[in-house]
Amino acid sequence: MENETINSPGYDIPDDIKNNIAVTTIDRLYNWGRRSSVWPLMFGLACCAIEMIAAQTARYDMSRFGMEVMRPTPRQADMLLVSGTVTKKMLPSIVRLYNQMPEPKYVVAMGACASSGGPFKEGYNVVAGIDKFLPVDVYIPGCPPTPQALIAGLIKLQEKIDKQSIRTAPWYSKMKDPNYVPMPILGPDLIDVRRNAEIRDAAATKESA
Ligand code: SF4
């Protein structure tokens, strides 16, 4: 962090000590640490994921943002990058991954499909936007967004983190797991994961008949 950036606590610092000591706030230091080491969960859903992979190559160098470490487990990730079409079949798994991520965590909807269903909106098997189920922090338009657009979206996420405060952040609230998202129930034409045993029994009965 530049001296000018860290040394701006919101009140005047005497000139004679300005360049010798750093006066800042806990929020600024804390946000700087978090925004500079956001670890995305390594998973992709459709064609947008190819652009996400391209963004991780040397040409775009995500290390500049501290985001090059894509974690293979939700326990070690703090950003869910929804890159592609969200089908109703995949949705329960995505919600489960989100719930398994520790706080603080962020969701980025990459592309038209993740933001609104895209070209498959109104399709029988497609969710019209992941924000129907998860709290999205940043939407990135495009079909697909280019790696540059993805990086612009991630910079927006960093700006959002910069504005957060420990005092008001939901993950420090006394409420138990304030961002917990219940597993979705998707309707009679789709599988309700909580009724898996019942569905398996019905299928077995039908096969044996
Ligand atoms: S937004 Fe376009 S490129 Fe991205 S997953 Fe949907 S169809 Fe594919």
Boltz pocket constraint, residues with backbone or C-beta under 6 A from the ligand:
constraints:
  - pocket:
      binder: B
      contacts: [[A, 46], [A, 47], [A, 48], [A, 49], [A, 83], [A, 84], [A, 85], [A, 110], [A, 111], [A, 112], [A, 113], [A, 114], [A, 117], [A, 118], [A, 119], [A, 142], [A, 143], [A, 144], [A, 145]]
      max_distance: 6.0
